[in-house]
Amino acid sequence: MEYDNDNIDLNKIYTYIELPDNQAGRFDNSGISHFKSKVGNGEFLRECNNCGMKKSI
């Protein structure tokens, strides 16, 4: 799925279903695989260390 990186809202938590990774394990906005992760309420959340983009897996 290709999309315009300028339209990514870094304040929003995206779901993996609505915005899957173009390259597995890497954030599409920054292209890196370094992220903080936490688990809570039955949800795995990862946040990019570089750009701050968040995804719920």
Residue, then its C-alpha position, 0 to 999 in steps of 0.5 A: m500500500e503506497y501513500d503520501n508521507d505528508n498526509i501522515d498524522l503523527n498524533k494518531i495511532y494507526t492500526y496495522i489493518e488500515l496502514p500495513d507496513n510496506q516493508a515488514g518491521r519498518f515504519d514507512n514514514s522513516g524507513i527505520s526499524h527502531f521503535k519503542s513498544k508496549v503492551g496493554n489492554g490486549e493491544f501491542l503498540r509500537e512507536c518509531n524512535n525517529c519520527g514518532m509514528k504509532k501503530s497498533i498491531 
